Amino acid sequence: MQSGADTGAVAVVLVGLAGLVAVLASLQLWMRLTAVAIPVLMVIGMLAVTPAALRENLEVQYDATPQCVNDEAMGPGPGSRAERKSQQAFESIEHVGYFGGGGASGVGGCDRSFVLTEDVDVLQHYRGLAGGRG
């Protein structure tokens, strides 16, 4: 299975080859300019759209906050109330990445995978949040 970057590169090469053939075969200036402009515009469009597409992909695949509470599996009792309160605390914090599904939660806490989209000092970020509340 090809990734999106591989597919885009193949598309640019194919359009570029067609443009090259058109440039070499055409005698009209406007057709030559069009044949050169189409691959250039295609690359510019791909560069413009890629960050938004990646962000959308992250938002679809991952959660903005760790989802540690499963309301269907929870019953009444102090443990359930504590889990709900911890979920509310997680949701109130500004996170620097996205959380994947799976993992585990229990009395020891919530365990989820964490995906970063940029180079961030995660410890400094959360320590700054803890320092601002105290």
Secondary structure, 3 states (H helix, E strand, C coil): CCCHHHHHHHHHHHHHHHHHHHHHHCCCHHHHHHHHHHHHHHHHHHHHHHHHHHHHHHHHHCECCCCCCCCCCCCCCHHHHHHHHHHHHHHHCCCCEEECCCCEEECCEEECCEEECCCCCHHHHHHHHHHHHC
